[in-house]
């Protein structure tokens, strides 16, 4: 039989606090932790987003259309709230106004994505008349 082995804290190697905080991207991407992001998933999602913006652009939707929809959504939210407040109870009127008002950020985000796509589509040296 072997004699019992004793291990003290001095024998155990612990990473320094700086080493423990810094990890490479490769360790985070594709790790075994459920919340780790897989690079393929990120690339696939970005490709899908670009495809949606491209399809909207080719369908004739411009960034100005999206911005107008956002401003319209804000106006519609106010109008919906005022109309609903007169005919229904205040809680339901608030819900209608909030529901329609939540569209504005989505339209603004679409407008930004379309504007970014439109800038990439413009030929070099193109100056808009106006």
DSSP file (Angstrom, degrees, kcal/mol; ACC not computed):
  #  RESIDUE AA STRUCTURE BP1 BP2  ACC     N-H-->O    O-->H-N    N-H-->O    O-->H-N    TCO  KAPPA ALPHA  PHI   PSI    X-CA   Y-CA   Z-CA
    1    1 A X              0   0    0      0, 0.0     2,-0.3     0, 0.0     0, 0.0   0.000 360.0 360.0 360.0 151.3    0.0    0.0    0.0
    2    2 A X        -     0   0    0      1,-0.1     3,-0.1     3,-0.0     2,-0.1  -0.650 360.0-108.6 -90.9 148.3    1.0    3.6   -0.7
    3    3 A X        -     0   0    0     -2,-0.3    -1,-0.1     1,-0.1     0, 0.0  -0.419  48.2 -88.2 -69.9 152.4    1.3    6.1    2.1
    4    4 A X        -     0   0    0      1,-0.1     2,-0.5    -2,-0.1    -1,-0.1  -0.313  40.8-134.1 -62.5 142.8   -1.4    8.7    2.2
    5    5 A X        -     0   0    0     -3,-0.1     2,-0.4     2,-0.0    -1,-0.1  -0.853  14.9-158.0-101.9 131.0   -0.7   11.8    0.1
    6    6 A X        -     0   0    0     -2,-0.5     2,-0.5     2,-0.0     0, 0.0  -0.910   3.5-162.6-109.4 137.2   -1.3   15.3    1.6
    7    7 A X        -     0   0    0     -2,-0.4     2,-0.2     3,-0.0    -2,-0.0  -0.970   4.8-162.6-119.4 126.7   -1.8   18.3   -0.6
    8    8 A X    >>  -     0   0    0     -2,-0.5     3,-1.3     1,-0.1     4,-0.6  -0.619  35.6-106.8-101.2 166.4   -1.5   21.8    0.7
    9    9 A X  G >4 S+     0   0    0      1,-0.3     3,-0.6    -2,-0.2    -1,-0.1   0.767 117.8  65.3 -61.9 -25.3   -2.8   25.0   -0.9
   10   10 A X  G 34 S+     0   0    0      1,-0.2    -1,-0.3     3,-0.1    -3,-0.0   0.782  97.5  54.9 -68.6 -26.0    0.8   25.8   -1.8
   11   11 A X  G <4 S+     0   0    0     -3,-1.3     2,-0.4     2,-0.1    -1,-0.2   0.698  91.7  85.6 -80.1 -19.4    0.9   22.8   -4.2
   12   12 A X  S << S-     0   0    0     -4,-0.6     2,-0.6    -3,-0.6    -5,-0.0  -0.700  73.8-140.5 -88.8 131.1   -2.2   23.9   -6.1
   13   13 A X        -     0   0    0     -2,-0.4     2,-0.4     0, 0.0    -2,-0.1  -0.814  20.0-171.5 -94.2 120.4   -1.6   26.4   -9.0
   14   14 A X        -     0   0    0     -2,-0.6     2,-0.1     1,-0.0     3,-0.1  -0.885  25.5-114.5-108.7 140.7   -4.3   29.0   -9.2
   15   15 A X        -     0   0    0     -2,-0.4    -1,-0.0     1,-0.1     5,-0.0  -0.412  36.6-105.4 -69.7 150.5   -4.6   31.5  -12.1
   16   16 A X     >  -     0   0    0      1,-0.1     4,-2.4    -2,-0.1     5,-0.2  -0.315  34.1-105.5 -66.9 159.6   -4.0   35.1  -11.3
   17   17 A X  H  > S+     0   0    0      1,-0.2     4,-1.6     2,-0.2     5,-0.1   0.873 123.2  51.9 -56.3 -36.3   -7.1   37.3  -11.3
   18   18 A X  H  > S+     0   0    0      1,-0.2     4,-1.9     2,-0.2    -1,-0.2   0.916 110.0  47.7 -67.7 -41.4   -6.0   38.8  -14.6
   19   19 A X  H  4 S+     0   0    0      1,-0.2    -2,-0.2     2,-0.2    -1,-0.2   0.862 109.9  53.5 -65.6 -35.4   -5.6   35.3  -16.2
   20   20 A X  H  < S+     0   0    0     -4,-2.4    -1,-0.2     1,-0.2    -2,-0.2   0.847 111.5  45.7 -68.6 -33.1   -9.0   34.2  -14.9
   21   21 A X  H  < S+     0   0    0     -4,-1.6     2,-0.5    -5,-0.2    -2,-0.2   0.843 102.5  71.2 -78.5 -34.3  -10.7   37.2  -16.4
   22   22 A X     <  +     0   0    0     -4,-1.9     2,-0.3    -5,-0.1    -1,-0.0  -0.731  56.8 162.0 -93.6 126.0   -9.1   37.1  -19.8
   23   23 A X        -     0   0    0     -2,-0.5     2,-0.1     3,-0.0    -3,-0.0  -0.956  38.9-106.5-133.3 154.6  -10.1   34.3  -22.2
   24   24 A X    >>  -     0   0    0     -2,-0.3     4,-1.4     1,-0.1     3,-0.6  -0.407  27.4-116.2 -78.3 159.0   -9.7   34.0  -25.9
   25   25 A X  H 3> S+     0   0    0      1,-0.2     4,-2.9     2,-0.2    -1,-0.1   0.845 115.0  61.7 -61.9 -33.5  -12.6   34.4  -28.2
   26   26 A X  H 34 S+     0   0    0      1,-0.2    -1,-0.2     2,-0.2    -2,-0.0   0.848 101.9  51.5 -63.6 -32.5  -12.1   30.8  -29.3
   27   27 A X  H <4 S+     0   0    0     -3,-0.6    -1,-0.2     1,-0.2    -2,-0.2   0.878 114.3  42.7 -71.6 -35.8  -12.8   29.6  -25.8
   28   28 A X  H >< S+     0   0    0     -4,-1.4     3,-1.0     2,-0.1     2,-0.5   0.871 104.3  71.6 -76.8 -37.2  -16.0   31.6  -25.6
   29   29 A X  T 3< S+     0   0    0     -4,-2.9     9,-0.2     1,-0.3     7,-0.0  -0.683 115.8   3.5 -84.5 125.0  -17.2   30.7  -29.1
   30   30 A X  T 3  S+     0   0    0      7,-0.7    -1,-0.3    -2,-0.5     8,-0.1   0.664  94.5 150.0  78.4  15.6  -18.4   27.2  -29.3
   31   31 A X    <   -     0   0    0     -3,-1.0    -1,-0.2     6,-0.2     5,-0.1  -0.125  60.6-108.6 -72.0 176.7  -17.8   26.5  -25.6
   32   32 A X  S    S+     0   0    0      3,-0.1     2,-0.2     2,-0.0    -1,-0.1   0.578  86.0 107.2 -86.0  -8.5  -19.9   24.0  -23.7
   33   33 A X  S >  S-     0   0    0      1,-0.1     3,-2.0    -5,-0.1    -3,-0.1  -0.497  75.8-129.1 -70.5 137.3  -21.7   26.7  -21.7
   34   34 A X  T 3  S+     0   0    0      1,-0.3    -1,-0.1    -2,-0.2    -2,-0.0   0.780 106.1  52.8 -60.2 -27.2  -25.4   27.0  -22.9
   35   35 A X  T 3  S+     0   0    0      2,-0.1    -1,-0.3     0, 0.0     2,-0.1   0.424  81.1 119.0 -90.8   4.1  -25.1   30.7  -23.3
   36   36 A X    <   -     0   0    0     -3,-2.0     2,-0.5    -5,-0.1    -7,-0.1  -0.428  64.2-126.4 -70.2 145.8  -22.0   30.6  -25.5
   37   37 A X        -     0   0    0     -9,-0.3    -7,-0.7    -2,-0.1     2,-0.5  -0.791  13.4-141.3 -96.5 129.4  -22.4   32.0  -29.0
   38   38 A X     >  -     0   0    0     -2,-0.5     4,-1.8    -9,-0.2     3,-0.4  -0.765  10.9-137.6 -89.0 132.9  -21.5   29.9  -32.0
   39   39 A X  H  > S+     0   0    0     -2,-0.5     4,-2.5     1,-0.2     5,-0.2   0.856 103.2  56.6 -58.9 -36.9  -19.8   31.8  -34.7
   40   40 A X  H  > S+     0   0    0      1,-0.2     4,-2.5     2,-0.2    -1,-0.2   0.899 105.5  51.0 -63.2 -39.9  -21.9   30.0  -37.4
   41   41 A X  H  > S+     0   0    0     -3,-0.4     4,-2.3     2,-0.2    -1,-0.2   0.899 110.7  48.6 -64.6 -40.9  -25.1   31.1  -35.7
   42   42 A X  H  X S+     0   0    0     -4,-1.8     4,-2.4     2,-0.2    -2,-0.2   0.929 113.1  47.1 -65.3 -45.6  -24.0   34.7  -35.6
   43   43 A X  H  X S+     0   0    0     -4,-2.5     4,-2.2     1,-0.2    -2,-0.2   0.898 112.4  49.9 -63.1 -40.7  -23.0   34.6  -39.3
   44   44 A X  H  X S+     0   0    0     -4,-2.5     4,-2.1     2,-0.2    -1,-0.2   0.909 111.1  49.0 -64.3 -43.0  -26.2   32.9  -40.3
   45   45 A X  H  X S+     0   0    0     -4,-2.3     4,-2.4     2,-0.2    -2,-0.2   0.915 111.4  49.1 -64.1 -43.5  -28.3   35.5  -38.4
   46   46 A X  H  X S+     0   0    0     -4,-2.4     4,-2.4     1,-0.2    -1,-0.2   0.890 110.1  51.6 -63.7 -39.2  -26.4   38.4  -40.0
   47   47 A X  H  X S+     0   0    0     -4,-2.2     4,-2.0     2,-0.2    -1,-0.2   0.900 110.3  49.1 -64.2 -40.2  -26.8   36.9  -43.5
   48   48 A X  H  X S+     0   0    0     -4,-2.1     4,-2.2     2,-0.2    -2,-0.2   0.904 110.1  50.8 -65.1 -41.8  -30.6   36.6  -42.9
   49   49 A X  H  X S+     0   0    0     -4,-2.4     4,-2.2     1,-0.2    -2,-0.2   0.917 111.0  48.3 -62.5 -42.9  -30.8   40.2  -41.7
   50   50 A X  H  X S+     0   0    0     -4,-2.4     4,-2.7     1,-0.2    -1,-0.2   0.881 109.8  53.4 -63.5 -37.3  -29.0   41.4  -44.8
   51   51 A X  H  X S+     0   0    0     -4,-2.0     4,-2.5     2,-0.2    -2,-0.2   0.902 108.5  49.0 -65.4 -40.8  -31.3   39.3  -47.0
   52   52 A X  H  X S+     0   0    0     -4,-2.2     4,-2.4     2,-0.2    -2,-0.2   0.931 113.5  46.0 -64.1 -46.1  -34.4   40.9  -45.4
   53   53 A X  H  X S+     0   0    0     -4,-2.2     4,-2.6     1,-0.2    -2,-0.2   0.912 112.6  51.1 -63.6 -42.2  -33.0   44.4  -45.9
   54   54 A X  H  X S+     0   0    0     -4,-2.7     4,-2.6     1,-0.2    -2,-0.2   0.918 110.9  48.3 -61.1 -43.9  -32.0   43.6  -49.5
   55   55 A X  H  X S+     0   0    0     -4,-2.5     4,-1.3     2,-0.2    -2,-0.2   0.903 111.8  49.1 -65.1 -40.9  -35.5   42.2  -50.2
   56   56 A X  H  <>S+     0   0    0     -4,-2.4     5,-2.4     2,-0.2     4,-0.3   0.921 112.3  49.0 -62.6 -42.8  -37.2   45.3  -48.8
   57   57 A X  H ><5S+     0   0    0     -4,-2.6     3,-1.5     1,-0.2    -2,-0.2   0.923 111.6  47.6 -63.5 -45.1  -34.9   47.5  -50.8
   58   58 A X  H 3<5S+     0   0    0     -4,-2.6    -1,-0.2     1,-0.3    -2,-0.2   0.707 105.0  61.0 -71.4 -18.8  -35.5   45.7  -54.0
   59   59 A X  T 3<5S-     0   0    0     -4,-1.3    -1,-0.3    -5,-0.2    -2,-0.2   0.492 126.1-101.2 -82.3  -3.9  -39.3   45.8  -53.3
   60   60 A X  T < 5S+     0   0    0     -3,-1.5     2,-0.5     1,-0.3    -3,-0.2   0.480  76.0 140.6 100.3   3.1  -39.0   49.6  -53.4
   61   61 A X      < -     0   0    0     -5,-2.4    -1,-0.3    -6,-0.2     2,-0.2  -0.687  31.0-169.5 -81.4 126.7  -38.9   50.3  -49.6
   62   62 A X     >  -     0   0    0     -2,-0.5     4,-1.7     1,-0.1     3,-0.2  -0.634  38.1-104.8-109.9 171.0  -36.5   53.1  -48.8
   63   63 A X  H  > S+     0   0    0      1,-0.2     4,-2.5    -2,-0.2     5,-0.2   0.859 121.3  58.6 -62.5 -34.1  -35.1   54.4  -45.5
   64   64 A X  H  > S+     0   0    0      1,-0.2     4,-2.6     2,-0.2    -1,-0.2   0.887 103.1  52.6 -63.1 -37.9  -37.4   57.4  -45.9
   65   65 A X  H  > S+     0   0    0      2,-0.2     4,-2.3     1,-0.2    -1,-0.2   0.924 110.5  47.2 -61.8 -43.9  -40.4   55.1  -46.0
   66   66 A X  H  X S+     0   0    0     -4,-1.7     4,-2.0     2,-0.2    -2,-0.2   0.904 112.2  49.4 -66.2 -40.8  -39.3   53.4  -42.8
   67   67 A X  H  X S+     0   0    0     -4,-2.5     4,-2.4     2,-0.2     5,-0.2   0.909 111.2  49.6 -65.0 -41.2  -38.7   56.8  -41.0
   68   68 A X  H  X S+     0   0    0     -4,-2.6     4,-2.8     1,-0.2    -2,-0.2   0.890 109.3  52.2 -63.0 -38.7  -42.1   58.0  -42.1
   69   69 A X  H  X S+     0   0    0     -4,-2.3     4,-2.1     2,-0.2    -1,-0.2   0.881 109.2  50.5 -64.2 -37.1  -43.7   54.8  -40.8
   70   70 A X  H  X S+     0   0    0     -4,-2.0     4,-1.8     2,-0.2    -2,-0.2   0.938 113.1  43.9 -66.1 -46.9  -41.9   55.4  -37.5
   71   71 A X  H  X S+     0   0    0     -4,-2.4     4,-2.2     1,-0.2    -2,-0.2   0.907 114.1  51.5 -65.0 -40.7  -43.2   59.0  -37.2
   72   72 A X  H  X S+     0   0    0     -4,-2.8     4,-3.1     1,-0.2    -1,-0.2   0.872 106.2  55.2 -61.4 -37.1  -46.6   57.9  -38.3
   73   73 A X  H  X S+     0   0    0     -4,-2.1     4,-2.1     2,-0.2    -1,-0.2   0.883 106.8  49.8 -64.0 -38.7  -46.6   55.2  -35.7
   74   74 A X  H  X S+     0   0    0     -4,-1.8     4,-2.0     2,-0.2    -2,-0.2   0.939 114.1  45.0 -65.2 -45.9  -45.9   57.8  -33.0
   75   75 A X  H  X S+     0   0    0     -4,-2.2     4,-2.7     1,-0.2    -2,-0.2   0.906 113.3  50.2 -62.8 -42.4  -48.8   59.9  -34.3
   76   76 A X  H  X S+     0   0    0     -4,-3.1     4,-2.9     1,-0.2    -1,-0.2   0.854 107.6  55.2 -64.7 -34.5  -51.1   56.9  -34.6
   77   77 A X  H  X S+     0   0    0     -4,-2.1     4,-2.3    -5,-0.2    -1,-0.2   0.929 110.6  44.1 -63.1 -45.7  -50.1   55.9  -31.0
   78   78 A X  H  X S+     0   0    0     -4,-2.0     4,-2.6     2,-0.2    -2,-0.2   0.935 115.9  47.1 -65.1 -46.1  -51.2   59.3  -29.7
   79   79 A X  H  X S+     0   0    0     -4,-2.7     4,-2.7     1,-0.2     5,-0.3   0.907 112.5  50.2 -62.3 -41.9  -54.4   59.3  -31.8
   80   80 A X  H  X S+     0   0    0     -4,-2.9     4,-2.7     1,-0.2     5,-0.2   0.907 111.7  48.1 -62.8 -42.2  -55.2   55.7  -30.7
   81   81 A X  H  X S+     0   0    0     -4,-2.3     4,-2.1    -5,-0.2    -2,-0.2   0.931 113.4  46.4 -65.8 -45.1  -54.7   56.6  -27.1
   82   82 A X  H  X S+     0   0    0     -4,-2.6     4,-1.2     2,-0.2    -2,-0.2   0.923 117.0  43.8 -64.5 -44.0  -56.9   59.7  -27.3
   83   83 A X  H  X S+     0   0    0     -4,-2.7     4,-1.4     1,-0.2     3,-0.3   0.924 116.2  46.6 -66.3 -45.0  -59.7   58.0  -29.2
   84   84 A X  H  X S+     0   0    0     -4,-2.7     4,-2.4    -5,-0.3    -1,-0.2   0.822 105.8  60.6 -68.1 -31.0  -59.6   54.9  -27.0
   85   85 A X  H  < S+     0   0    0     -4,-2.1    -1,-0.2    -5,-0.2    -2,-0.2   0.853 106.5  46.6 -65.5 -34.1  -59.5   57.0  -23.9
   86   86 A X  H  < S+     0   0    0     -4,-1.2    -1,-0.2    -3,-0.3    -2,-0.2   0.852 122.8  32.3 -76.1 -34.7  -62.9   58.6  -24.8
   87   87 A X  H  < S+     0   0    0     -4,-1.4     2,-0.2     2,-0.1    -2,-0.2   0.647 123.0  32.2-101.3 -15.1  -64.6   55.3  -25.6
   88   88 A X  S  < S-     0   0    0     -4,-2.4     2,-0.0    -5,-0.2     0, 0.0  -0.755  95.1 -72.7-131.9 177.8  -63.0   52.8  -23.3
   89   89 A X     >  -     0   0    0     -2,-0.2     4,-1.9     1,-0.1     3,-0.2  -0.319  47.8-109.4 -71.9 161.1  -61.5   52.7  -19.8
   90   90 A X  H  > S+     0   0    0      1,-0.2     4,-2.4     2,-0.2     5,-0.2   0.836 114.0  56.5 -63.2 -37.0  -58.1   54.3  -19.2
   91   91 A X  H  > S+     0   0    0      1,-0.2     4,-2.0     2,-0.2    -1,-0.2   0.922 109.5  45.3 -63.7 -43.5  -56.2   51.1  -18.8
   92   92 A X  H  > S+     0   0    0      2,-0.2     4,-2.1     1,-0.2    -1,-0.2   0.875 111.4  53.2 -68.4 -36.2  -57.3   49.7  -22.1
   93   93 A X  H  X S+     0   0    0     -4,-1.9     4,-2.4     1,-0.2    -2,-0.2   0.909 107.8  51.4 -63.1 -42.3  -56.5   53.1  -23.8
   94   94 A X  H  X S+     0   0    0     -4,-2.4     4,-2.5     1,-0.2     5,-0.2   0.915 108.4  51.4 -61.1 -42.6  -53.0   53.0  -22.3
   95   95 A X  H  X S+     0   0    0     -4,-2.0     4,-2.6     2,-0.2    -1,-0.2   0.898 109.7  49.4 -62.7 -40.7  -52.5   49.5  -23.7
   96   96 A X  H  X S+     0   0    0     -4,-2.1     4,-2.3     2,-0.2     5,-0.3   0.935 112.5  47.6 -63.5 -45.9  -53.6   50.5  -27.2
   97   97 A X  H  X S+     0   0    0     -4,-2.4     4,-2.1     1,-0.2    -2,-0.2   0.903 114.6  45.6 -62.5 -42.2  -51.2   53.5  -27.2
   98   98 A X  H  X S+     0   0    0     -4,-2.5     4,-1.5     2,-0.2    -1,-0.2   0.908 110.6  54.2 -67.8 -41.9  -48.3   51.5  -25.9
   99   99 A X  H  < S+     0   0    0     -4,-2.6     3,-0.4    -5,-0.2     4,-0.3   0.940 115.1  38.3 -58.3 -49.4  -48.9   48.7  -28.4
  100  100 A X  H >< S+     0   0    0     -4,-2.3     3,-1.5     1,-0.2     4,-0.4   0.869 112.6  58.7 -70.9 -35.8  -48.9   51.0  -31.4
  101  101 A X  H >< S+     0   0    0     -4,-2.1     3,-0.7    -5,-0.3     4,-0.5   0.740  93.4  67.4 -65.5 -23.6  -46.0   53.1  -29.9
  102  102 A X  T 3X S+     0   0    0     -4,-1.5     4,-0.6    -3,-0.4    -1,-0.3   0.634  88.2  67.8 -72.5 -12.2  -43.8   50.0  -29.8
  103  103 A X  H <> S+     0   0    0     -3,-1.5     4,-2.2    -4,-0.3     3,-0.4   0.827  83.3  74.1 -73.8 -31.1  -43.7   49.9  -33.6
  104  104 A X  H <> S+     0   0    0     -3,-0.7     4,-2.6    -4,-0.4     5,-0.2   0.887  93.4  49.0 -55.0 -48.9  -41.7   53.1  -33.9
  105  105 A X  H  > S+     0   0    0     -4,-0.5     4,-2.4     1,-0.2    -1,-0.2   0.878 111.0  52.0 -61.3 -34.7  -38.3   51.7  -32.7
  106  106 A X  H  X S+     0   0    0     -4,-0.6     4,-2.4    -3,-0.4    -1,-0.2   0.928 111.2  46.1 -65.8 -43.9  -38.7   48.8  -35.1
  107  107 A X  H  X S+     0   0    0     -4,-2.2     4,-2.4     2,-0.2    -2,-0.2   0.893 112.2  51.1 -66.2 -38.8  -39.4   51.2  -38.0
  108  108 A X  H  X S+     0   0    0     -4,-2.6     4,-2.3    -5,-0.2    -2,-0.2   0.914 110.6  49.2 -63.7 -41.0  -36.5   53.4  -37.0
  109  109 A X  H  X S+     0   0    0     -4,-2.4     4,-2.4    -5,-0.2    -2,-0.2   0.910 111.2  49.2 -64.2 -41.8  -34.1   50.4  -36.9
  110  110 A X  H  X S+     0   0    0     -4,-2.4     4,-2.8     1,-0.2    -1,-0.2   0.899 109.3  53.3 -62.6 -39.4  -35.3   49.3  -40.3
  111  111 A X  H  X S+     0   0    0     -4,-2.4     4,-2.5     2,-0.2    -2,-0.2   0.907 109.6  47.6 -61.3 -42.6  -34.7   52.8  -41.6
  112  112 A X  H  X S+     0   0    0     -4,-2.3     4,-2.4     2,-0.2    -2,-0.2   0.916 112.7  48.6 -64.7 -43.1  -31.2   52.7  -40.3
  113  113 A X  H  X S+     0   0    0     -4,-2.4     4,-2.2     1,-0.2    -2,-0.2   0.914 113.7  46.6 -64.1 -42.3  -30.5   49.3  -41.9
  114  114 A X  H  X S+     0   0    0     -4,-2.8     4,-2.9     2,-0.2    -2,-0.2   0.896 111.0  51.9 -66.7 -39.7  -32.0   50.5  -45.2
  115  115 A X  H  X S+     0   0    0     -4,-2.5     4,-2.1     2,-0.2    -2,-0.2   0.908 110.4  49.1 -62.5 -41.1  -30.0   53.7  -45.1
  116  116 A X  H  X S+     0   0    0     -4,-2.4     4,-1.5     2,-0.2    -2,-0.2   0.914 113.0  46.9 -63.2 -43.0  -26.8   51.7  -44.5
  117  117 A X  H  X S+     0   0    0     -4,-2.2     4,-1.5     1,-0.2    -2,-0.2   0.896 110.3  52.9 -65.1 -41.0  -27.7   49.4  -47.4
  118  118 A X  H  X S+     0   0    0     -4,-2.9     4,-1.3     1,-0.2    -1,-0.2   0.873 106.3  53.3 -64.0 -37.7  -28.5   52.3  -49.7
  119  119 A X  H  < S+     0   0    0     -4,-2.1    -1,-0.2     1,-0.2    -2,-0.2   0.879 109.6  48.4 -64.7 -37.4  -25.1   53.9  -48.9
  120  120 A X  H  < S+     0   0    0     -4,-1.5    -1,-0.2     1,-0.2    -2,-0.2   0.790 110.0  53.3 -72.0 -26.9  -23.3   50.7  -49.9
  121  121 A X  H  < S+     0   0    0     -4,-1.5    -1,-0.2    -5,-0.1    -2,-0.2   0.740  86.1  98.8 -79.8 -24.8  -25.4   50.5  -53.1
  122  122 A X  S  < S-     0   0    0     -4,-1.3     3,-0.1    -3,-0.2     2,-0.0  -0.400  81.1-113.4 -67.1 137.1  -24.5   54.0  -54.3
  123  123 A X    >   -     0   0    0      1,-0.1     3,-1.8    -2,-0.1    -1,-0.1  -0.349  42.2 -87.7 -66.9 152.6  -21.7   54.1  -56.9
  124  124 A X  T 3  S+     0   0    0      1,-0.3    -1,-0.1    -2,-0.0     3,-0.1  -0.348 114.0  18.0 -61.5 136.6  -18.5   55.8  -55.9
  125  125 A X  T 3  S+     0   0    0      1,-0.3     2,-0.4    -3,-0.1    -1,-0.3   0.516  86.1 149.4  81.2   5.6  -18.5   59.5  -56.5
  126  126 A X    <   -     0   0    0     -3,-1.8     2,-0.5     1,-0.0    -1,-0.3  -0.588  25.9-169.2 -75.5 126.6  -22.3   59.7  -56.8
  127  127 A X        -     0   0    0     -2,-0.4     2,-0.3    -3,-0.1    -3,-0.0  -0.978  19.3-130.0-119.7 125.9  -23.6   63.1  -55.6
  128  128 A X        -     0   0    0     -2,-0.5     2,-0.2     1,-0.1    -2,-0.0  -0.554  22.9-127.2 -75.4 131.5  -27.3   63.5  -55.1
  129  129 A X              0   0    0     -2,-0.3    -1,-0.1     1,-0.2     0, 0.0  -0.531 360.0 360.0 -75.9 141.6  -28.7   66.6  -56.7
  130  130 A X              0   0    0     -2,-0.2    -1,-0.2     0, 0.0    -2,-0.0   0.422 360.0 360.0 156.0 360.0  -30.7   68.8  -54.5
